[in-house]
């Protein structure tokens, strides 16, 4: 069973504007970011059920992981 990655905000550009990517479970969020071409430094937060997780979190079947983008300013 797959898992789902939902990038929020500007991170959608790395998925060609798509709001969700279907990914293989059993790998870490960090590994999935590499596969999707999303720079790890651009991800400020990894959320599972609105709970903050590490990029080393291993994704399980059926989970929906939200990625929150770094916000710049100055």
C-alpha positions as CSV (number, residue, x, y, z in Angstrom):
1,X,0.0,0.0,0.0
2,X,1.4,3.4,-0.8
3,X,1.7,6.5,1.3
4,X,1.1,10.1,0.3
5,X,3.1,13.3,0.4
6,X,1.3,16.6,0.4
7,X,3.6,19.6,-0.1
8,X,2.2,22.9,1.2
9,X,2.8,26.3,-0.4
10,X,5.9,26.7,-2.7
11,X,6.9,23.1,-2.3
12,X,4.2,22.2,-4.8
13,X,6.4,23.6,-7.5
14,X,8.8,20.6,-7.1
15,X,5.8,18.4,-8.0
16,X,4.9,20.4,-11.0
17,X,2.1,22.1,-9.2
18,X,0.5,18.9,-8.0
19,X,-1.0,18.8,-4.6
20,X,0.0,15.2,-3.8
21,X,2.5,12.5,-4.6
22,X,2.0,8.8,-4.2
23,X,5.2,7.3,-2.7
24,X,6.4,3.9,-1.5
25,X,6.1,3.3,2.2
26,X,8.9,2.0,4.3
27,X,11.4,4.8,3.5
28,X,12.3,7.9,5.5
29,X,10.9,11.3,4.6
30,X,14.5,12.4,3.9
31,X,14.8,9.5,1.3
32,X,11.5,10.5,-0.3
33,X,12.5,14.1,-0.5
34,X,15.6,13.1,-2.6
35,X,13.4,10.9,-4.8
36,X,10.9,13.8,-5.4
37,X,13.7,16.3,-6.0
38,X,12.7,18.5,-3.1
39,X,15.7,20.0,-1.3
40,X,15.6,19.0,2.4
41,X,16.7,22.5,3.4
42,X,13.4,23.9,1.9
43,X,11.3,21.8,4.2
44,X,10.7,23.4,7.6
45,X,8.3,20.8,9.0
46,X,7.0,17.3,8.4
47,X,3.5,16.7,9.8
48,X,1.7,13.4,10.3
49,X,-1.8,13.9,11.7
50,X,-0.8,17.5,12.5
51,X,2.1,16.2,14.8
52,X,5.6,17.3,13.9
53,X,7.9,14.5,12.9
54,X,11.6,14.3,12.0
55,X,12.8,14.0,8.4
56,X,14.1,10.6,9.5
57,X,10.6,9.4,10.2
58,X,9.9,6.1,8.3
59,X,6.6,6.4,6.4
60,X,4.0,3.7,6.8
61,X,1.3,2.4,4.5
62,X,-1.6,4.7,4.0
63,X,-0.1,7.7,5.8
64,X,-0.5,11.2,4.6
65,X,2.6,13.3,5.3
66,X,2.3,17.1,4.9
67,X,5.5,19.1,4.1
68,X,5.7,22.7,5.3
69,X,8.0,25.0,3.3
70,X,10.6,27.3,4.8
71,X,9.4,30.9,4.8
72,X,12.0,33.5,3.9
73,X,11.9,37.2,4.6
74,X,14.0,40.0,5.7
